[in-house]
């Protein structure tokens, strides 16, 4: 179990970070996923499936967090984004942050498709199964997300 943590923790925090609003929240989602895996380890039929369990748990935990946050903050105004100092930003880091911000601004389903496709490298069929939608719907969301991201990144350039 500790080897799984050391090998996959950082990647899973990155995955959650693409879906939620802060690194702290991403770390919390990943920690919850590892705790759940630990509690359910004896029920796991195949220990090799643990990575898949963690991937799904992180995605589902991120989605759950966003649903909860949306409910809690329904009447609150969103907080202004904190901009890092000029010294802390390099060109590559800036582009990476801009892209991550653009991904976070996508509608929920488009964001999920992008994260599952490009972070977990799942196929359209696998994404469709995860999200419970048709492969055509996955293609449509991916196409719209890519167009939106392209426009946002060009505007920020």
N, C-alpha and C positions, 0 to 999 in steps of 0.2 A: 504494500500500500504506500509506503514512504517513497519507494522508487517511482511510482506513478505520479506522486506529488512533485517530486524533483524534476521529472522529465516533462510533465505537461502543465504545471502551474502557470508558468509565464505565458504560454500560448493561450491557455484558457482565459487568463486575465485580458489578453489582447482581444480575444473573441468577444467577451462580455463588454469590454470597453468600446467596441464598435456599436454596440446595441444600447448601452445605457449612458447616463450623463456624466459620470465621473469615474476616476480610477478607483476611488475608495468603494464606490458602489460595485464596480466590477470585481474588486477583490472580495467583497462580501458575498456576491453571487457565487464566485468560484469556491470560496470556503464552505458555503452552504452545500454546494454540489459534492465536495469531498466528504463532508459530514454525512450526507445522505448515502453516498456510496459505502462508507464505513458501516453505517447502520444496516445496510441491505446486502453486505458482502456475502453472507451465508446463503442468500437467495439467488445470487448470480449463478446461472447455469454454467457459463463459460467465463473464466477469469479474463480471457482475451477480449471479452465484450466490455470490459471496464472503461476503456477509452471512449467507446461509442456511448456508453452510459453517461460519462462525464460531459461529452460534447452536447448530448441532448439535454442533460440537466442544466448546463450553463445557458443554453439557448432558451429553454423553458423558464428558468429562473430570471433571466433578463426580461423576457416578455412579461412575466408576472410582476416584476418590479415596476416596469413601465406602466402597466395597467393600474397598479396600486398608486403610483405617483400621480397619474392622471386623475384618479378619483380624489385623492387628498388635495391636490392643487387646483381643482376645478374652478375655484373662485379666486385664487391668488394670481397676481401678475407674475409673469416669468422674470427671473433674475437676469440682469445684464451679464453678458459674457465677460470673463476676466481675460484681458489681453496680456500676455507675457511681455516682459521688458524687451527693448530692442536688442540688448546685449545677449539675451537668451535665445534669440531667434536667428537661425541660419536659413539659408535659402531652402535646403532640403527639408529641414524641420518645419519650416513655414508651410511648404507645399503639403507635407504629410498632415499637418494639423488642419489645413484648409480642406483637404480631402476628407479627413475624419469628421470635421464639422458638417461638411456637405452631406456625407452619408447619414449623419444623425438627423439632418433636416428632412430627409426623405420620408414619405409616408411609411407607416409601419410595415406593410407587406413588402414594399419595394426594398426597404432597408434589410428586412429578413432575407429576402432572396439574394441580395448582394453579399451579405455576410456569409450565408451558407454556401454560395457559389465560389466566392473568391477567397474566403478565409478558411473554410473547411474543405474547399475543392469538391463539393458534391455535384453530381450530375443533375440535369433538369428533372429526371425521373425521381431521383432521391429527394430532391427539394420538394417536389410535388407530394411525395409520400409524407415527408416531415410536416408539411404545412396543411395537408389535407385538401389540396387543390389540384386542378388538372395541369399536365405539362404545358399546355397552351397558355394557361394563366401565368405559369412561372416565366415563360418566354415574354409574355406581354409586360409583366412587372419588371423583368430585367431590362427590356428594351427601353421602357419609360424611365427607369432609374438611370441607365447609362446616358440617355439624352439629357436628363436633368443635371446629372453630375458634370457632364461635358460643358453645359451652358454655365453652370456655377463656377467651374474652374476657369473657364475662359474669361468670365467677368472679373474674377479676382486676380487674373494675371497682369 
